Amino acid sequence: LKYVGDDKYEIEGFTTIDKAKSKDIQYLLIPNSGDQPPLNFTNANYIFIQLAKIFCLIFLHEENVRSTQNQKSIVWKQYMAGWREVCDECSTTLFNYHYMCKECGYMLCIECSNELSQISGEKRKKIKRLCTHDNTYSLSEFFPWESLIKLRKDCSDYLSKLKMDCSIQLYPSLKNENLSVFIKSLKVKRSADMRHVKPNWSSIDCNYDSNIQFYCDGRLPVFNEWTSENAKCFFRKVWSASCPVLVKRVHHNLSKTLWHPNSFKLHMTDHHETPLLWDCETLAPIQTNEEILKNFWEGFERLDIRLKDDEHGGRSRILKLKDWPTKKDFASVFPERLHDLMSNIPFSDYTRRSYIHEGVTYNAGVLNIVERLPTSVVKPDLGPKLYIAYSQLKSKESKKAGTTNLHIDVSDAVNVLVYVGIGGRGNDGSDKEEEIRQVEVEILGSNIDEAQLQRLRNGERPGALWHLFRSDDANKIREYISRNQRKISGSDSIHDQTAYLEQEDLEKLRDLSNVEAYPVLQFFGDAVFIPSGAPHQVKNLHSCIKIAEDFVSPENLDRCLITTNEFRSLSKTHTNHADILQAKNILFYTIRDALNSLSESNGSETTQETSILGVLN
C-alpha cells in the first residue's frame, strides 16, 4: 500500500529487490552487526571450515528453487527489524526464499510449499488453514540474490585456497523419509563426517594430560580443569565428534550464597514471584501462590512437610521448577548470578553469552555463533535458566518418570550443578539416612563405572543420574519406545518428553539395537556438556539446583538444522513446534562475518561490506 494523504491509501503492488534502497537491507549485509568484535583470523578460519559446506548446501537448495521460477516475478519482502519472519504453516523461521500469497500475505517456507503441492486439490481443501487461496503464491526473497552469489563464490574460493574439496551435491529423499532435499543432503554429509569418529578416547588423544580422565569405558572425556591450552584443544577435538563431556569442580569459584536455596526463596518473597511448579510423575503443571512456593522451598531438604497429592493417595509430590525465569531475560532478573556464572563457566569461548554488568559490557565467546546475529534480528533467549527439583527416587507407587524425561535440545547446552540438598525425615529434616541409602541402591543398580563410584566413596555428593546418547542413535531409540505406543500424528516419542528409560530398557536397547547409553553421575560442581541433537534424560538423586546455558557451536550447527526440521512435523500445540533458534540465519551471518575477517586478514583492500553492498548500486 502507498499513503496518498487524507488518511487514504492506494494499492501500489509488490516491489522487487532492484527497487530496494541500501538502507533497507544494509543491516542484513554489513558484517559484524551483532555488537560483537570482528573475528580474528584463527577463529574465523576455524569457524569457516566447520560451516562453509553447509552454507554451500543451503545456497544450492535455494538456487534450485529460484531456477523453477520466472525471476522477474520474484517478490522482495523487506525484513522487518525486531520481528521474526516465520512460515505461517509450520512456524519455522524463514531464511530467504519462501512463498507468499498475493491475496492475504500468508507465507510458506519452501518445505511446506512442496508438501502442500503434493496433496491433491480436494484433500487440500479439507486441510484447515488460515489461507484458503489457491494459485496465488509468488516466490519471495529477503536478500539480494547477487549478494548470496558473492558469498557463495567467496566460500568456494577460500575452500580452494585451503585445498579443500568444495564440491557439493543435493540428495533427493526417499518416499518414506518425508525430508526436504536440503535436510536429506545435510544428513548424508553428517553421516560421512561421522564415519571416522573415534568411539573411544584414551590418554594418547589428550597428550597424556593428567587432568583429563575418561568414564564410560573411555567414551566420555572428563576435565578436571578447562583453562590450559591443551584442555581447550582436546575439548574442541571431542566436541567436533559430537561427544558429551563432563567438567568437574566448577563450583570452586562460584559464590556459595548466591546459589543457596534460601537466596532464591528470599528473591521470590521479595519480588512476589509465583512461577509454575511441575509434578515430575504426572507431568502436570501446578498453579502456585506465595504459600505453595514457601512450602516448596521449605520442603527442599525436609521430606515430611512436602506438598501432598490428595488425588493419588496422598503421596508426596515430586516437584520441579523449570526454565526459570520463564519469560524474562536472566540478566535482568539475576544480574549478580549471571556475572558469577559467566566468570566461571567452563570453555567460555563456546558457552559465554554477551551481557552488561555494572555498566561494563562483556562480549560473548567467539565460538558461540548465535551471537553473530545482528541486533536488528530477534535473538533467541538461550538462557541461562534454572532447573530446581526434588529427588526422584523409586517407590512402590511411582511410575517410570524422570526429573527430566528423555528429550532432545535443538541447541548445545551446558548444565552446572550448583547445589545438592539431601532430604531428611523429622521436623528439621536431620534424619537423612533413608534417602542416602536409597541413593546408594539406585547408583549401584545403574551400571555406573568404577571411576565414578570412587568419587562416591571419596565423599563427593552426587546430585543427579544422567543418561546421554549419541545423536545418531535417536531413531533406534524412537523405534524402541514406539513398540509399546500408538503413533499419533504430530507427536514424537522423544520430543514429547513423556518417556523415561529405566535400567531394564537401557539393557534391552543395548542388546537389541546396539545403542549404548552414557550413564553419568553428576556430582556437586559438575558441568555436563550436551551436544545438539543428543537424546538425554535426568533423574535427581537428591534435591538439586542446576543452571543451564544453551549455546550454538559451529561444530554442531548441522544438528541444530536437523532437529529444527524434526520440530516442523510436531503439532501446532506442541511445546517444541516453533523454531526459536533460527539456525539458517545463524549460519548466514556467521559465514558472512568469518569471510569478512578472512578477507581483511589477507590484506584485501576491498572489505566484505563494500563488495557485498556494491551489488546494489
C-alpha positions as CSV (number, residue, x, y, z in Angstrom):
1,L,0.0,0.0,0.0
2,K,1.0,3.6,-0.6
3,Y,-0.1,6.6,1.5
4,V,-1.5,9.3,-0.6
5,G,-2.7,11.7,2.1
6,D,-6.0,12.5,3.8
7,D,-5.9,9.1,5.6
8,K,-6.1,7.4,2.2
9,Y,-4.1,4.6,0.7
10,E,-3.8,3.1,-2.7
11,I,-2.5,-0.3,-3.9
12,E,1.0,0.1,-5.2
13,G,1.6,-3.5,-5.9
14,F,4.5,-5.8,-4.9
15,T,8.1,-4.5,-5.1
16,T,11.2,-6.3,-6.3
17,I,14.8,-6.3,-5.0
18,D,16.1,-3.9,-7.7
19,K,13.9,-1.2,-6.1
20,A,15.3,-1.7,-2.6
21,K,17.4,1.1,-1.1
22,S,20.7,0.4,0.6
23,K,19.3,1.4,3.9
24,D,16.5,-1.1,3.6
25,I,18.9,-4.1,3.6
26,Q,22.3,-2.9,4.7
27,Y,21.8,-4.2,8.2
28,L,21.3,-7.7,6.7
29,L,24.6,-7.4,4.8
30,I,27.1,-5.3,6.8
31,P,29.5,-7.6,8.7
32,N,29.8,-7.7,12.5
33,S,26.4,-6.0,13.1
34,G,25.7,-8.1,16.2
35,D,27.5,-5.8,18.6
36,Q,30.4,-8.3,18.8
37,P,34.0,-7.7,17.8
38,P,35.2,-8.9,14.5
39,L,36.6,-12.5,14.5
40,N,40.4,-12.8,14.4
41,F,42.0,-14.8,11.6
42,T,42.4,-18.1,13.7
43,N,38.8,-18.2,14.9
44,A,37.4,-17.0,11.5
45,N,39.3,-19.7,9.7
46,Y,38.2,-22.5,12.1
47,I,34.5,-21.4,12.0
48,F,34.6,-21.1,8.2
49,I,36.0,-24.7,7.9
50,Q,33.1,-26.0,10.0
51,L,30.3,-24.1,8.2
52,A,31.3,-23.4,4.6
53,K,29.9,-26.6,3.1
54,I,26.7,-26.3,5.0
55,F,26.2,-22.8,3.6
56,C,27.0,-24.0,0.1
57,L,24.4,-26.7,0.5
58,I,21.7,-24.2,1.5
59,F,22.7,-21.9,-1.4
60,L,22.4,-24.8,-3.9
61,H,19.0,-25.6,-2.4
62,E,17.8,-22.0,-2.8
63,E,19.3,-21.8,-6.3
64,N,17.3,-24.9,-7.3
65,V,14.1,-23.2,-6.1
66,R,14.9,-20.0,-7.9
67,S,15.6,-21.9,-11.2
68,T,12.0,-23.1,-11.4
69,Q,10.6,-19.5,-11.2
70,N,10.2,-16.6,-13.6
71,Q,12.9,-14.4,-12.0
72,K,11.1,-11.2,-12.9
73,S,8.1,-12.3,-10.9
74,I,10.1,-12.8,-7.6
75,V,8.8,-10.5,-4.9
76,W,11.0,-8.7,-2.5
77,K,9.8,-8.7,1.1
78,Q,11.5,-6.2,3.4
79,Y,12.9,-7.8,6.5
80,M,11.3,-6.1,9.5
81,A,13.8,-5.2,12.2
82,G,12.7,-6.6,15.6
83,W,10.3,-9.1,14.0
84,R,10.8,-12.8,13.5
85,E,9.6,-13.8,10.0
86,V,8.2,-17.3,10.2
87,C,6.3,-19.8,8.0
88,D,2.6,-19.4,8.8
89,E,2.1,-23.1,8.4
90,C,4.9,-24.7,10.5
91,S,6.3,-21.7,12.4
92,T,9.9,-22.3,11.1
93,T,11.9,-19.1,10.9
94,L,12.3,-18.1,7.2
95,F,15.8,-17.6,5.8
96,N,15.5,-16.2,2.3
97,Y,13.3,-17.8,-0.3
98,H,9.7,-18.5,0.7
99,Y,6.2,-18.3,-1.0
100,M,3.8,-15.5,-0.2
101,C,0.1,-15.3,-1.1
102,K,-0.6,-12.1,-3.0
103,E,-4.1,-12.0,-1.7
104,C,-3.6,-12.2,2.0
105,G,0.2,-12.2,2.6
106,Y,0.2,-15.8,4.1
107,M,3.8,-17.1,4.0
108,L,5.0,-20.6,3.4
109,C,8.5,-22.0,3.7
110,I,9.9,-24.0,0.8
111,E,9.3,-27.3,2.6
112,C,5.7,-26.6,3.4
113,S,5.0,-25.4,-0.1
114,N,6.5,-28.6,-1.5
115,E,4.4,-30.7,0.9
116,L,1.2,-28.9,0.0
117,S,1.9,-29.2,-3.7
118,Q,2.0,-33.0,-3.4
119,I,-1.5,-33.1,-1.9
120,S,-4.4,-33.3,-4.4
121,G,-6.7,-30.3,-4.7
122,E,-9.7,-32.0,-3.0
123,K,-7.6,-33.1,0.0
124,R,-6.0,-29.7,0.2
125,K,-9.4,-28.1,0.6
126,K,-10.1,-30.2,3.7
127,I,-7.0,-29.1,5.5
128,K,-7.7,-26.3,8.0
129,R,-5.6,-23.4,7.0
130,L,-5.9,-19.6,7.5
131,C,-5.2,-19.0,3.8
132,T,-7.8,-20.6,1.5
133,H,-6.5,-19.1,-1.7
134,D,-5.1,-21.3,-4.5
135,N,-2.6,-20.5,-7.3
136,T,-2.0,-17.1,-5.7
137,Y,1.5,-17.7,-4.4
138,S,4.6,-16.0,-5.6
139,L,8.2,-16.7,-4.7
140,S,9.5,-14.1,-2.3
141,E,13.0,-13.2,-1.1
142,F,14.6,-11.1,1.7
143,F,18.2,-10.9,0.4
144,P,19.5,-9.6,-3.0
145,W,20.4,-12.8,-4.9
146,E,23.6,-11.2,-6.1
147,S,24.8,-10.9,-2.5
148,L,24.3,-14.6,-1.9
149,I,26.1,-15.4,-5.2
150,K,29.0,-13.3,-4.0
151,L,29.1,-15.0,-0.6
152,R,28.9,-18.4,-2.3
153,K,31.8,-17.5,-4.6
154,D,33.9,-16.3,-1.7
155,C,33.2,-19.6,0.1
156,S,34.3,-21.6,-2.9
157,D,37.4,-19.5,-3.5
158,Y,38.6,-19.8,0.1
159,L,37.9,-23.6,0.2
160,S,40.1,-23.9,-2.9
161,K,42.7,-21.8,-1.2
162,L,42.7,-24.2,1.7
163,K,42.9,-27.1,-0.8
164,M,39.6,-28.5,0.5
165,D,37.1,-30.2,-1.7
166,C,34.3,-27.7,-2.5
167,S,32.0,-30.0,-4.5
168,I,28.5,-30.1,-3.1
169,Q,25.7,-32.4,-4.0
170,L,22.0,-32.5,-3.2
171,Y,20.4,-35.8,-2.5
172,P,16.7,-36.5,-3.0
173,S,14.9,-38.1,-0.1
174,L,13.1,-41.4,-0.3
175,K,9.3,-41.5,-0.3
176,N,9.1,-42.8,3.3
177,E,11.6,-40.3,4.7
178,N,9.5,-37.1,4.3
179,L,12.6,-35.0,4.2
180,S,13.4,-31.9,2.2
181,V,16.3,-32.2,-0.3
182,F,18.3,-29.9,1.9
183,I,17.8,-31.9,5.1
184,K,18.4,-35.2,3.4
185,S,21.7,-33.8,1.9
186,L,22.7,-32.5,5.4
187,K,22.1,-35.9,6.9
188,V,24.2,-37.6,4.2
189,K,27.0,-35.1,4.8
190,R,26.9,-35.6,8.5
191,S,26.9,-39.4,8.2
192,A,30.0,-39.1,6.1
193,D,31.7,-36.7,8.5
194,M,30.9,-39.0,11.5
195,R,32.2,-42.2,9.8
196,H,35.7,-41.7,11.1
197,V,34.8,-40.5,14.6
198,K,36.5,-42.4,17.4
199,P,34.1,-44.5,19.6
200,N,36.6,-44.4,22.5
201,W,39.1,-41.9,23.8
202,S,42.4,-42.5,25.6
203,S,45.3,-40.6,27.2
204,I,47.2,-40.5,23.9
205,D,44.4,-38.4,22.4
206,C,45.0,-35.6,25.0
207,N,48.8,-35.7,25.1
208,Y,48.7,-37.8,28.3
209,D,47.2,-34.8,30.3
210,S,46.8,-35.9,33.9
211,N,43.9,-33.5,34.3
212,I,41.8,-35.4,31.8
213,Q,40.1,-38.7,32.7
214,F,37.7,-41.0,30.8
215,Y,34.4,-42.5,32.1
216,C,32.0,-45.0,30.4
217,D,34.8,-47.3,29.1
218,G,36.7,-44.5,27.5
219,R,33.7,-42.9,25.7
220,L,33.2,-39.9,28.0
221,P,36.1,-37.3,28.4
222,V,36.2,-35.8,31.9
223,F,38.1,-32.5,32.5
224,N,39.5,-31.5,35.9
225,E,40.5,-28.1,34.6
226,W,39.5,-26.1,31.5
227,T,41.9,-23.2,31.2
228,S,45.0,-24.7,29.7
229,E,45.6,-24.7,26.0
230,N,45.8,-28.5,25.9
231,A,42.4,-28.8,27.6
232,K,40.9,-26.3,25.2
233,C,42.4,-28.1,22.2
234,F,41.2,-31.5,23.3
235,F,37.7,-30.2,24.1
236,R,37.5,-28.9,20.6
237,K,38.5,-32.3,19.2
238,V,35.9,-34.2,21.2
239,W,33.2,-31.6,20.6
240,S,33.8,-31.8,16.9
241,A,32.9,-35.5,17.3
242,S,29.5,-34.5,18.9
243,C,30.7,-36.3,22.1
244,P,29.2,-35.4,25.5
245,V,31.7,-34.0,28.0
246,L,31.9,-33.8,31.8
247,V,33.8,-31.0,33.6
248,K,34.5,-31.2,37.4
249,R,34.9,-28.6,40.2
250,V,33.1,-25.7,38.5
251,H,31.7,-24.7,41.9
252,H,35.1,-23.9,43.5
253,N,35.0,-20.2,42.5
254,L,31.2,-19.7,42.4
255,S,29.5,-17.8,45.2
256,K,28.1,-20.2,47.8
257,T,25.4,-17.7,49.0
258,L,24.1,-16.8,45.5
259,W,23.2,-20.4,44.7
260,H,21.8,-21.5,48.0
261,P,18.0,-22.3,48.3
262,N,17.5,-19.6,50.9
263,S,18.7,-17.0,48.5
264,F,16.1,-18.0,45.9
265,K,13.4,-18.3,48.5
266,L,14.1,-14.7,49.6
267,H,14.1,-13.5,46.0
268,M,10.6,-15.0,45.4
269,T,9.3,-13.5,48.6
270,D,10.7,-10.0,47.9
271,H,9.6,-9.9,44.3
272,H,6.2,-11.7,44.9
273,E,7.0,-14.1,42.1
274,T,4.7,-17.1,41.6
275,P,6.1,-19.3,38.7
276,L,4.5,-22.6,37.9
277,L,5.7,-25.8,39.5
278,W,5.5,-29.2,37.8
279,D,4.8,-32.6,39.1
280,C,7.5,-34.9,37.8
281,E,5.3,-38.0,37.9
282,T,2.1,-36.7,36.4
283,L,3.8,-34.1,34.2
284,A,1.1,-31.7,35.2
285,P,1.6,-28.0,36.0
286,I,0.7,-26.7,39.4
287,Q,-0.6,-23.2,39.8
288,T,1.2,-21.6,42.7
289,N,0.9,-18.8,45.2
290,E,3.3,-17.5,47.8
291,E,2.3,-20.1,50.4
292,I,2.8,-23.0,48.0
293,L,6.2,-21.7,46.9
294,K,7.2,-21.2,50.6
295,N,6.3,-24.8,51.2
296,F,8.3,-25.8,48.1
297,W,11.5,-24.3,49.4
298,E,11.0,-25.4,53.0
299,G,10.5,-29.0,51.7
300,F,13.7,-28.9,49.7
301,E,15.6,-30.9,52.3
302,R,12.7,-31.8,54.6
303,L,10.7,-34.8,53.3
304,D,7.9,-34.8,55.8
305,I,6.5,-31.3,55.0
306,R,6.3,-31.6,51.2
307,L,3.1,-30.9,49.3
308,K,0.8,-33.9,49.1
309,D,-1.2,-35.1,46.1
310,D,-4.7,-36.0,47.5
311,E,-5.9,-37.3,44.1
312,H,-3.2,-40.0,44.2
313,G,-3.4,-41.4,47.7
314,G,-1.8,-38.5,49.5
315,R,1.7,-39.2,48.0
316,S,4.4,-36.6,48.5
317,R,4.7,-34.6,45.2
318,I,8.0,-34.7,43.4
319,L,8.1,-31.0,42.3
320,K,10.3,-29.1,40.0
321,L,10.7,-25.5,38.9
322,K,12.0,-25.4,35.3
323,D,13.1,-22.8,32.8
324,W,13.2,-20.1,35.4
325,P,12.9,-17.2,34.8
326,T,10.4,-18.3,32.2
327,K,9.6,-15.1,30.3
328,K,12.3,-12.7,31.4
329,D,16.0,-12.5,30.5
330,F,18.2,-14.0,33.2
331,A,20.4,-10.8,33.1
332,S,17.5,-8.6,34.1
333,V,16.3,-10.8,37.0
334,F,19.6,-12.2,38.3
335,P,22.4,-9.9,37.2
336,E,24.8,-10.9,40.0
337,R,24.2,-14.6,39.4
338,L,24.7,-14.2,35.7
339,H,28.1,-12.4,36.2
340,D,29.1,-15.1,38.7
341,L,28.3,-17.9,36.3
342,M,29.8,-16.3,33.2
343,S,33.0,-15.5,35.1
344,N,33.4,-19.2,35.9
345,I,31.7,-21.2,33.2
346,P,33.9,-23.8,31.5
347,F,35.2,-23.4,28.0
348,S,33.8,-19.9,27.8
349,D,34.8,-19.4,24.1
350,Y,31.8,-21.7,23.5
351,T,29.5,-21.0,26.4
352,R,29.7,-17.4,27.4
353,R,26.9,-15.1,26.3
354,S,27.1,-11.3,26.0
355,Y,25.7,-9.1,28.8
356,I,26.2,-5.9,30.7
357,H,27.1,-5.8,34.4
358,E,27.5,-2.6,36.4
359,G,27.9,-0.6,33.2
360,V,30.6,-2.9,31.7
361,T,29.9,-4.8,28.5
362,Y,31.1,-8.4,28.4
363,N,31.4,-9.9,24.9
364,A,30.2,-13.5,24.1
365,G,32.5,-16.4,23.5
366,V,33.9,-16.2,20.0
367,L,32.6,-19.8,19.2
368,N,29.1,-19.1,20.5
369,I,27.9,-18.2,17.0
370,V,24.3,-17.4,17.9
371,E,25.9,-14.0,18.9
372,R,26.7,-13.3,15.3
373,L,23.0,-12.5,14.7
374,P,22.6,-8.7,14.0
375,T,21.0,-6.5,16.6
376,S,18.1,-5.9,14.2
377,V,17.1,-9.6,14.4
378,V,15.1,-11.0,17.3
379,K,17.7,-13.2,19.1
380,P,16.6,-16.4,20.8
381,D,16.7,-16.5,24.6
382,L,19.2,-19.2,25.3
383,G,19.4,-18.6,29.0
384,P,20.8,-19.3,31.3
385,K,17.8,-20.9,33.0
386,L,17.4,-22.5,36.4
387,Y,16.1,-26.1,37.0
388,I,15.3,-26.7,40.6
389,A,13.8,-30.0,41.7
390,Y,13.3,-32.6,44.5
391,S,14.9,-36.0,44.4
392,Q,13.2,-38.6,42.1
393,L,13.7,-42.0,43.7
394,K,11.8,-45.2,43.1
395,S,8.9,-46.0,45.3
396,K,6.1,-48.6,45.1
397,E,3.5,-46.2,43.9
398,S,5.7,-44.3,41.4
399,K,5.7,-45.0,37.7
400,K,8.5,-44.6,35.2
401,A,9.4,-41.0,35.4
402,G,12.5,-38.9,35.5
403,T,13.1,-35.4,36.8
404,T,13.5,-34.5,33.2
405,N,12.3,-37.2,30.8
406,L,14.0,-38.3,27.6
407,H,14.3,-35.4,25.2
408,I,16.4,-33.6,22.6
409,D,17.5,-29.9,22.7
410,V,17.8,-28.0,19.5
411,S,21.0,-26.2,20.6
412,D,24.1,-27.2,22.5
413,A,23.9,-26.9,26.3
414,V,26.0,-27.0,29.5
415,N,24.3,-27.9,32.8
416,V,26.0,-27.0,36.0
417,L,25.0,-28.5,39.4
418,V,25.4,-25.6,41.8
419,Y,23.6,-27.1,44.9
420,V,22.7,-30.5,46.3
421,G,20.4,-30.9,49.2
422,I,19.8,-34.2,51.0
423,G,16.2,-34.8,52.1
424,G,15.7,-35.9,55.7
425,R,12.9,-37.1,58.0
426,G,11.8,-35.3,61.1
427,N,10.6,-31.7,61.7
428,D,14.1,-30.3,60.9
429,G,14.9,-32.9,58.2
430,S,18.0,-34.0,60.1
431,D,17.5,-37.8,59.7
432,K,18.9,-38.3,56.2
433,E,19.8,-42.0,56.4
434,E,16.8,-43.2,54.4
435,E,17.5,-41.0,51.3
436,I,21.2,-41.7,51.4
437,R,20.5,-45.4,51.5
438,Q,18.0,-45.2,48.6
439,V,20.5,-43.2,46.5
440,E,23.3,-45.8,47.0
441,V,20.9,-48.6,45.9
442,E,19.9,-46.5,42.8
443,I,23.5,-45.9,41.9
444,L,24.7,-49.5,42.3
445,G,21.9,-50.7,40.1
446,S,22.6,-48.2,37.3
447,N,25.7,-49.7,35.6
448,I,28.0,-46.9,36.8
449,D,31.7,-47.4,36.2
450,E,34.3,-47.8,38.8
451,A,35.9,-44.3,38.3
452,Q,32.6,-42.6,39.2
453,L,31.9,-44.9,42.1
454,Q,35.2,-44.0,43.6
455,R,34.1,-40.4,43.7
456,L,31.1,-41.5,45.8
457,R,33.5,-43.4,48.2
458,N,35.7,-40.3,48.4
459,G,32.8,-38.4,50.0
460,E,31.7,-36.3,47.0
461,R,27.9,-35.6,46.9
462,P,26.0,-37.0,43.9
463,G,23.1,-34.9,42.8
464,A,21.7,-36.4,39.5
465,L,21.9,-39.5,37.3
466,W,22.1,-38.7,33.6
467,H,21.8,-41.0,30.6
468,L,23.1,-39.5,27.4
469,F,23.0,-40.9,23.9
470,R,24.7,-40.2,20.6
471,S,22.6,-38.1,18.3
472,D,22.9,-40.8,15.6
473,D,21.1,-43.3,17.8
474,A,18.0,-41.2,18.1
475,N,16.0,-43.1,15.5
476,K,16.8,-46.5,17.1
477,I,15.6,-45.1,20.5
478,R,12.4,-43.9,18.8
479,E,11.8,-47.3,17.4
480,Y,12.2,-48.9,20.8
481,I,9.9,-46.6,22.6
482,S,7.3,-46.8,19.8
483,R,7.0,-50.5,20.1
484,N,4.6,-50.0,23.0
485,Q,3.0,-46.8,21.8
486,R,0.4,-45.9,19.2
487,K,1.7,-43.4,16.7
488,I,-0.2,-40.1,16.8
489,S,0.0,-37.5,14.1
490,G,2.1,-34.5,15.2
491,S,3.8,-36.4,18.0
492,D,7.3,-37.8,18.5
493,S,8.3,-40.4,21.1
494,I,11.3,-38.4,22.1
495,H,10.2,-34.8,21.5
496,D,7.0,-35.4,23.5
497,Q,9.2,-35.8,26.7
498,T,6.9,-38.5,28.1
499,A,9.3,-41.4,28.3
500,Y,11.9,-42.3,30.8
501,L,14.2,-45.3,30.1
502,E,14.8,-47.4,33.2
503,Q,17.8,-49.8,33.6
504,E,15.9,-52.7,32.0
505,D,15.1,-50.5,29.0
506,L,18.7,-49.4,28.6
507,E,19.8,-53.1,28.7
508,K,17.3,-54.0,26.0
509,L,18.4,-51.1,23.8
510,R,22.0,-52.2,24.1
511,D,21.2,-55.9,23.4
512,L,18.6,-55.4,20.6
513,S,19.7,-52.2,18.9
514,N,23.4,-51.9,19.9
515,V,22.6,-48.5,21.5
516,E,24.9,-47.8,24.4
517,A,24.0,-45.0,26.9
518,Y,26.4,-42.8,28.8
519,P,25.4,-43.3,32.4
520,V,26.8,-40.3,34.2
521,L,26.7,-39.3,37.9
522,Q,26.6,-35.5,38.2
523,F,28.2,-34.6,41.5
524,F,28.1,-31.2,43.1
525,G,30.0,-28.7,40.9
526,D,29.9,-30.9,37.8
527,A,29.1,-29.4,34.4
528,V,27.6,-31.7,31.8
529,F,28.0,-30.7,28.1
530,I,25.3,-32.0,25.8
531,P,25.7,-31.6,22.0
532,S,22.7,-30.5,19.9
533,G,20.6,-33.5,18.9
534,A,21.8,-35.8,21.6
535,P,18.9,-37.6,23.4
536,H,19.3,-37.4,27.2
537,Q,17.3,-37.9,30.4
538,V,17.9,-36.9,34.1
539,K,16.8,-38.3,37.4
540,N,17.6,-36.3,40.6
541,L,19.1,-38.5,43.3
542,H,18.9,-35.6,45.8
543,S,17.2,-32.2,45.6
544,C,19.2,-30.1,43.1
545,I,19.7,-26.6,41.8
546,K,21.1,-26.6,38.3
547,I,21.8,-23.8,36.0
548,A,21.8,-24.5,32.2
549,E,23.2,-22.3,29.5
550,D,22.4,-23.1,25.8
551,F,24.8,-22.1,23.1
552,V,25.4,-22.7,19.4
553,S,28.7,-24.1,18.3
554,P,30.0,-24.2,14.7
555,E,30.7,-27.9,15.1
556,N,27.0,-28.8,15.7
557,L,25.1,-26.3,13.6
558,D,24.1,-29.1,11.2
559,R,22.4,-31.0,14.1
560,C,20.6,-27.8,15.0
561,L,19.2,-27.6,11.5
562,I,18.2,-31.3,11.5
563,T,16.4,-31.0,14.9
564,T,14.7,-27.8,13.8
565,N,13.3,-29.8,10.8
566,E,12.0,-32.5,13.2
567,F,10.1,-29.9,15.2
568,R,8.3,-28.8,11.9
569,S,6.3,-32.1,12.0
570,L,5.1,-31.7,15.5
571,S,1.5,-30.5,16.1
572,K,1.0,-26.7,16.3
573,T,0.2,-27.0,20.0
574,H,3.4,-28.9,20.8
575,T,5.8,-27.1,23.1
576,N,8.7,-27.7,20.7
577,H,6.9,-26.8,17.5
578,A,8.1,-23.2,17.0
579,D,11.6,-22.5,15.6
580,I,13.0,-20.0,18.0
581,L,16.7,-20.7,17.3
582,Q,16.8,-19.5,13.6
583,A,19.7,-21.8,12.7
584,K,19.7,-20.8,9.0
585,N,20.0,-17.2,9.9
586,I,22.9,-18.0,12.3
587,L,24.6,-19.9,9.5
588,F,24.3,-16.9,7.1
589,Y,25.5,-14.2,9.4
590,T,28.4,-16.3,10.8
591,I,29.7,-17.2,7.4
592,R,29.4,-13.5,6.4
593,D,31.4,-12.4,9.4
594,A,34.0,-15.1,9.1
595,L,34.7,-14.3,5.4
596,N,34.9,-10.6,6.1
597,S,37.6,-11.3,8.7
598,L,39.5,-13.7,6.4
599,S,39.3,-11.1,3.6
600,E,40.7,-8.4,5.8
601,S,43.4,-10.7,7.3
602,N,44.6,-11.5,3.8
603,G,45.2,-7.8,3.1
604,S,42.3,-7.2,0.8
605,E,41.8,-3.5,0.1
606,T,38.1,-4.1,-0.5
607,T,36.2,-5.1,2.6
608,Q,33.4,-7.6,2.5
609,E,31.0,-4.7,3.3
610,T,32.0,-2.8,0.2
611,S,31.9,-5.8,-2.1
612,I,28.5,-7.0,-0.9
613,L,26.8,-3.6,-0.9
614,G,28.4,-2.9,-4.3
615,V,25.9,-5.3,-5.9
616,L,23.1,-3.0,-5.0
617,N,24.5,0.0,-6.9
